[in-house]
Amino acid sequence: MTRKLALLGSMLCLALSAGSASADELPVRKAGLWEMKLVTSGSPVPEMTMQHCTDETVDKEMSNNVSPMAKQICAKQEIKKTATGYVSDSECSVAGVSTTSHAEITGDFNSAYTVKTTSHAQGGVAGTAGRDSTTTLQAKWLGACKPDQKPGDIVMPGGFKMNTRDMDKLKALLPK
């Protein structure tokens, strides 16, 4: 259970860094099934692959739902368009852990994109103070969602399934 909470927390932080808009907005991804491979250095779970069934409505809802949460926990949240994609910088604090992140987002939101995030965390439980990490999210479009999936469904390793429309449930799982 602790491992799932850590994975969910990582996903929420990634969504906050890449899903919220400030100066510029990220494009909406192509509807269908996306495979998302997350590789994190210095993590007890160094790599995981999940699948996300999405459509235009879900992507917009994720941004709209995450933006108010980001405003509550982030003192800084900026996204800027660059010549090669987007750059996101944020300063957020969750459960006594302050995190400064810089993300570079490249690729095509119709077929494949990459989010490379470097972050520095301070505070919180023992072992978190002064921790640096690098996370790379590689996403690729696989095609239509599977027949048993609906937009918003995320299938985690081990078959754990959740829907992004249940963000309140996800927030409830995070440590206070």
GIWOUR-V259076 format. One record per helix or strand of 3 or more residues. SS is the DSSP state (alpha for helix, beta for strand). FROM is the first residue (numbers start at 0). LEN is the number of residues. If there is no record, write none. Layout:
# GIWOUR-V259076
ss=<SS SS>
from=<FROM FROM>
len=<LEN LEN>
This chain:
# GIWOUR-V259076
ss=<alpha beta beta alpha beta beta beta beta beta beta alpha beta alpha>
from=<1 31 46 55 73 84 96 111 130 152 156 160 163>
len=<18 9 8 18 8 10 12 12 13 3 3 3 10>
